[in-house]
Amino acid sequence: MNKFSSTVLAVIVLFLATGAGAIELKFPPPDFQTSYALPDIYAPEPGITAKDFGWWDTVILFGALSLATFFVFKARSRRGLFLLSIFSLGFFGFYRTGCICPVGSTQNVMAAIFLPDVGVSAIVVSFFVLPLLFSLFFGRVFCASVCPLGAIQELVAVAPIRISPALERVLALGKYIYLGLAVLGVATGAGFMICRYDPFVGIYRMGHSYNMLLAGAAILILGVFVARPYCRFLCPYGVLLGWMSYFSKFHLDIPPSPCVSCRLCEDSCPYNAIDMPTPANLVEKPELGKKRLRLTLLVSPLLILAGALVGYLMYEPLSRMHPTVTLSEQIALEDLGIMSGENLDTDTFRTSDVTSAELHADANAIREQFKTGGAWFGAFIMLIVSLKLVGLSIVKKRDIFTPNKETCFSCGRCYPYCPVEAEPGA
Amino acid sequence: MLEKREFEKNDFMWRVSAMLTFVSGFFSLLVFILLVINYLQIRAADPVDNEMLTQMRIEYAALPDEDVVLAKRIQELDLLTRKAYFTTQNHLRVGAILLLVGVTIFMVAFKSMTRWRPERPQLAEVPTAEREFLAMAESRNLITWAAVLLLGGGLMASYFSESALVPGVNAGATATGDEGGPVADAVDVIAKEFPDWAAMETQWPSFRGAGALGLAHFVNAPMDWDVESGDGIRWKVELEVSGTNSPVVWGEHLFMSSATEEGEFTVYCYNTEDGTLRWSNKVEGLKGSPAELPEVTEDTGYASCSMVVHGDQVFAIFANGDIVSYDFEGKQIWGYNLGVPENHYGHSSSLLAYGGLLYVQKDQNENGKVIALDAATGAEKWVTAREEISWASPAMAQTEFGPQLILVSEEDVDAYDPATGTLLWRQSVLGGEVAPSPTYNNGIVFAANEYAQAVAIQVTGEKETEVLWEYDDLLPEVSSPVGDGERFYFATSMGEIVCLDAKTGEELWLAELDDGFYSSPVLVGDKLYILDIPGNMQIIRAGAEYELIKTIAMGEDTFATPAFLDGRIYLRTANHLYCIEAQDG
């Protein structure tokens, strides 16, 4: 039943993904007069619409998070989580068209922090904070079955394979880079990258650029075999959730009662989120490990400094995140005769009152911002690398299989593998 | 209640599923490829950008009277392209449905495969605990390599995408007043007149005079003065802030600029009659101006570029790319940042103006360019890409084939059309880090650089020019050459002054003086005036034979090239500004 519904839903998702690709382009009306009467242009009124749920969105999110927590801890039901995923995909994804979404709300909150003239609504803040709070207490139950981005990937992951844990850890650096870029983009006014490059929003909204639809479809196809690639390697909000979950008071346990170390769950997690027991006997001399740790701690500040320097030097390519800089470059290339043929952006610009000189000056000012921002970005990435290396240099004593609090999505995939029955009332 | 996984096998069901998976997968892939091809066709058939249609529309719009036949043709083609588009779109829609069906079958069959031949949990041969330990070791290695790749990739990205092409071109070139608002409307700008060459020659509008050629129009320069006694010194002003740029003069206004190490840039205007300061303006708050100063060497500083006067405006540029224009009363006409020049010694190319255009030689490590700005508004008129870096300044040669803007770089001597920026000719004859600027006289462009050679290029009016001769015995490092029509003269930083025959390149004479030269020689009638680094003005007879007429000590280091006007020399030393006047003047 579980597998069947998973397959059906995966098919529905792929149908929507391909269907959205057929959205028509828009044109100007034909030349010269014809008998065809053009329909009036309809512009909907801004403001409250039938879809404006106000605080109900928050209430539903809270309810979904509570239910997910129940399924993870009390019911220990993979099926329950699966059904909740279907609801989340349907409601937060297709019905609410992926907005507002806790993942994207990160940018709203960052914008309110970094940009003086930008505010953020309490509802958006609640969307940002609630999943984090739940993570702090119960682990990543939001990822388990409430996040529409996670849900769509969870449902298509019908034949997941495990990749090497080492590769997993390296690829996971991608989400820190994405988070850094997203914050940099917001802080410099370049825009909301997470939303701009959300691979699934085009599917929820039945329309997007062809490239983004293709990217979404590619991630879903990849997700059939490498489960949840976006969540594991790209999701910037997942970084924050992981940090919260790391300190979570309660967290999913694989055996509901004492672990018998049967090792059946060993390879059950396609996310490499199960930490295995540590060696009973030392594999290497403790002095060697200590020496490695000392070296890592010594090199870390240098690594962070190098990151800051490289980030600073990268201001030019990084600044191209900003549309003003990109436009300035296009205009300059056209003016210099290096690039011929104007595009829609440059055409529009040339009809505006802004001179190319003003545009270039604005772009220059933005590039300056990216020098500072780039340095912080580079330092952040290398700080993460340093922390990862330090973490990997410390062997934590474990006797049983335990979910990694930071990376476990609380999806319950490991439940069926565990032969230990729950004690009545447990 | 905990759910248990079932591990039943069914080979028949697995085979059926596998077959279905293969067939549906192949089918889906085929449809997907066709869809991509279809998409590309849709893009090509986009009615909005149909080239032929656009051309026909332009033709139609240009017709004085209505052309029914052409209108009909446009209408038919318009209809055809739209039909083609929508037909292709229809194919896309059908393809999407086919893909959906294929993918549906594929997904169900694939899941069914895994269902009927499940993989039972396999216990690895390597003990679990050791696997974890090995995974940690492997992770450390991979993450370390990832960090190296990230840093290296970042450096590569920054190196290869360094684009001075964009940053400053004509940035902020709006006519702004003190409050940042427009001060001149378009009519004023168009109506503005700028002095012609003849008027420029009678003044000292730029580094090394009109056209930056090192030629003085007035030949009655003083030959006798004494700094200590004050004889021959009309006035003397103590300078508070350093700067190596040369003074420029127009009428009773002398302009120069300075910069502190902290990046405080100032433009000064002095009264040439009595040396009083008419006004001084701090250059700050320009649009696009960077918060941080670029790295420059102590020798270069931030204010080594000389200013230029054109019409009733004066212009200054600094090593951070700030460029600004004032009127003679000190009111800012326009100003902005051109983009920080990427130049390891610091930007040192002086400005030049001619025919209403202000020329900026922004040669730098990559993506250098020569820019012509509208002197009145600061708006860009043309930009031409440059290939090599240099520290030299542009010169304006009035050839028999028309004016040519002469620039030198590490490799080339280039001539551009001053009006359009078109490259007229190029000779790749130089090498090394070139600081001396070129000069021109009597149909010959002369350029020289230490560690390369001195070359004379006959301007032909064609793209092909002729290198008359080359000379490489002694060469200038900083000081720029000058020519009198028959000979070229230059001074080296080791203290030699060399005179070469303009037609043959023969060394006519070589004088070895005690001190080197950074300041450039100026030809005043039949005399050369040149200041050595300790500040001794050497007055030498210009001719086929060497004759040192006089040496007059200024008493302090001198790097700037003086301005020569009617009976006067305006001279900037390290700490003072002098007006020297002929005794009988």
Boltz contact constraints between the chains, C-beta under 6 A:
constraints:
  - contact:
      token1: [A, 3]
      token2: [B, 111]
      max_distance: 6.0
  - contact:
      token1: [A, 3]
      token2: [B, 115]
      max_distance: 6.0
  - contact:
      token1: [A, 7]
      token2: [B, 107]
      max_distance: 6.0
  - contact:
      token1: [A, 7]
      token2: [B, 108]
      max_distance: 6.0
  - contact:
      token1: [A, 7]
      token2: [B, 111]
      max_distance: 6.0
  - contact:
      token1: [A, 10]
      token2: [B, 107]
      max_distance: 6.0
  - contact:
      token1: [A, 11]
      token2: [B, 104]
      max_distance: 6.0
  - contact:
      token1: [A, 11]
      token2: [B, 107]
      max_distance: 6.0
  - contact:
      token1: [A, 14]
      token2: [B, 103]
      max_distance: 6.0
  - contact:
      token1: [A, 15]
      token2: [B, 100]
      max_distance: 6.0
  - contact:
      token1: [A, 18]
      token2: [B, 96]
      max_distance: 6.0
  - contact:
      token1: [A, 18]
      token2: [B, 99]
      max_distance: 6.0
  - contact:
      token1: [A, 18]
      token2: [B, 100]
      max_distance: 6.0
  - contact:
      token1: [A, 19]
      token2: [B, 96]
      max_distance: 6.0
  - contact:
      token1: [A, 21]
      token2: [B, 96]
      max_distance: 6.0
  - contact:
      token1: [A, 22]
      token2: [B, 92]
      max_distance: 6.0
  - contact:
      token1: [A, 22]
      token2: [B, 93]
      max_distance: 6.0
  - contact:
      token1: [A, 22]
      token2: [B, 96]
      max_distance: 6.0
  - contact:
      token1: [A, 27]
      token2: [B, 48]
      max_distance: 6.0
  - contact:
      token1: [A, 30]
      token2: [B, 78]
      max_distance: 6.0
  - contact:
      token1: [A, 31]
      token2: [B, 74]
      max_distance: 6.0
  - contact:
      token1: [A, 31]
      token2: [B, 78]
      max_distance: 6.0
  - contact:
      token1: [A, 32]
      token2: [B, 75]
      max_distance: 6.0
  - contact:
      token1: [A, 76]
      token2: [B, 2]
      max_distance: 6.0
  - contact:
      token1: [A, 78]
      token2: [B, 3]
      max_distance: 6.0
  - contact:
      token1: [A, 158]
      token2: [B, 111]
      max_distance: 6.0
  - contact:
      token1: [A, 159]
      token2: [B, 114]
      max_distance: 6.0
  - contact:
      token1: [A, 165]
      token2: [B, 135]
      max_distance: 6.0
  - contact:
      token1: [A, 166]
      token2: [B, 135]
      max_distance: 6.0
  - contact:
      token1: [A, 166]
      token2: [B, 138]
      max_distance: 6.0
  - contact:
      token1: [A, 166]
      token2: [B, 139]
      max_distance: 6.0
  - contact:
      token1: [A, 166]
      token2: [B, 142]
      max_distance: 6.0
  - contact:
      token1: [A, 169]
      token2: [B, 139]
      max_distance: 6.0
  - contact:
      token1: [A, 170]
      token2: [B, 142]
      max_distance: 6.0
  - contact:
      token1: [A, 170]
      token2: [B, 143]
      max_distance: 6.0
  - contact:
      token1: [A, 170]
      token2: [B, 146]
      max_distance: 6.0
  - contact:
      token1: [A, 173]
      token2: [B, 146]
      max_distance: 6.0
  - contact:
      token1: [A, 263]
      token2: [B, 123]
      max_distance: 6.0
  - contact:
      token1: [A, 264]
      token2: [B, 121]
      max_distance: 6.0
  - contact:
      token1: [A, 276]
      token2: [B, 128]
      max_distance: 6.0
  - contact:
      token1: [A, 276]
      token2: [B, 132]
      max_distance: 6.0
  - contact:
      token1: [A, 277]
      token2: [B, 129]
      max_distance: 6.0
  - contact:
      token1: [A, 278]
      token2: [B, 129]
      max_distance: 6.0
  - contact:
      token1: [A, 279]
      token2: [B, 129]
      max_distance: 6.0
  - contact:
      token1: [A, 279]
      token2: [B, 130]
      max_distance: 6.0
  - contact:
      token1: [A, 279]
      token2: [B, 133]
      max_distance: 6.0
  - contact:
      token1: [A, 283]
      token2: [B, 133]
      max_distance: 6.0
  - contact:
      token1: [A, 306]
      token2: [B, 151]
      max_distance: 6.0
  - contact:
      token1: [A, 310]
      token2: [B, 151]
      max_distance: 6.0
  - contact:
      token1: [A, 310]
      token2: [B, 154]
      max_distance: 6.0
  - contact:
      token1: [A, 310]
      token2: [B, 155]
      max_distance: 6.0
  - contact:
      token1: [A, 313]
      token2: [B, 158]
      max_distance: 6.0
  - contact:
      token1: [A, 314]
      token2: [B, 154]
      max_distance: 6.0
  - contact:
      token1: [A, 314]
      token2: [B, 157]
      max_distance: 6.0
  - contact:
      token1: [A, 314]
      token2: [B, 158]
      max_distance: 6.0
  - contact:
      token1: [A, 316]
      token2: [B, 161]
      max_distance: 6.0
  - contact:
      token1: [A, 316]
      token2: [B, 162]
      max_distance: 6.0
  - contact:
      token1: [A, 316]
      token2: [B, 163]
      max_distance: 6.0
  - contact:
      token1: [A, 317]
      token2: [B, 157]
      max_distance: 6.0
  - contact:
      token1: [A, 317]
      token2: [B, 161]
      max_distance: 6.0
  - contact:
      token1: [A, 328]
      token2: [B, 166]
      max_distance: 6.0
  - contact:
      token1: [A, 329]
      token2: [B, 166]
      max_distance: 6.0
  - contact:
      token1: [A, 332]
      token2: [B, 166]
      max_distance: 6.0
  - contact:
      token1: [A, 332]
      token2: [B, 169]
      max_distance: 6.0
  - contact:
      token1: [A, 336]
      token2: [B, 383]
      max_distance: 6.0
  - contact:
      token1: [A, 357]
      token2: [B, 170]
      max_distance: 6.0
  - contact:
      token1: [A, 357]
      token2: [B, 171]
      max_distance: 6.0
  - contact:
      token1: [A, 357]
      token2: [B, 172]
      max_distance: 6.0
  - contact:
      token1: [A, 357]
      token2: [B, 173]
      max_distance: 6.0
  - contact:
      token1: [A, 357]
      token2: [B, 174]
      max_distance: 6.0
  - contact:
      token1: [A, 360]
      token2: [B, 169]
      max_distance: 6.0
  - contact:
      token1: [A, 360]
      token2: [B, 170]
      max_distance: 6.0
  - contact:
      token1: [A, 360]
      token2: [B, 171]
      max_distance: 6.0
  - contact:
      token1: [A, 361]
      token2: [B, 171]
      max_distance: 6.0
  - contact:
      token1: [A, 361]
      token2: [B, 172]
      max_distance: 6.0
  - contact:
      token1: [A, 361]
      token2: [B, 287]
      max_distance: 6.0
  - contact:
      token1: [A, 361]
      token2: [B, 288]
      max_distance: 6.0
  - contact:
      token1: [A, 361]
      token2: [B, 336]
      max_distance: 6.0
  - contact:
      token1: [A, 364]
      token2: [B, 167]
      max_distance: 6.0
  - contact:
      token1: [A, 364]
      token2: [B, 171]
      max_distance: 6.0
  - contact:
      token1: [A, 364]
      token2: [B, 288]
      max_distance: 6.0
  - contact:
      token1: [A, 365]
      token2: [B, 288]
      max_distance: 6.0
  - contact:
      token1: [A, 368]
      token2: [B, 290]
      max_distance: 6.0
  - contact:
      token1: [A, 368]
      token2: [B, 291]
      max_distance: 6.0
  - contact:
      token1: [A, 385]
      token2: [B, 147]
      max_distance: 6.0
  - contact:
      token1: [A, 388]
      token2: [B, 143]
      max_distance: 6.0
  - contact:
      token1: [A, 389]
      token2: [B, 143]
      max_distance: 6.0
  - contact:
      token1: [A, 392]
      token2: [B, 136]
      max_distance: 6.0
  - contact:
      token1: [A, 392]
      token2: [B, 139]
      max_distance: 6.0
  - contact:
      token1: [A, 392]
      token2: [B, 140]
      max_distance: 6.0
  - contact:
      token1: [A, 415]
      token2: [B, 2]
      max_distance: 6.0
  - contact:
      token1: [A, 416]
      token2: [B, 3]
      max_distance: 6.0
  - contact:
      token1: [A, 416]
      token2: [B, 4]
      max_distance: 6.0
  - contact:
      token1: [A, 416]
      token2: [B, 5]
      max_distance: 6.0
  - contact:
      token1: [A, 422]
      token2: [B, 2]
      max_distance: 6.0
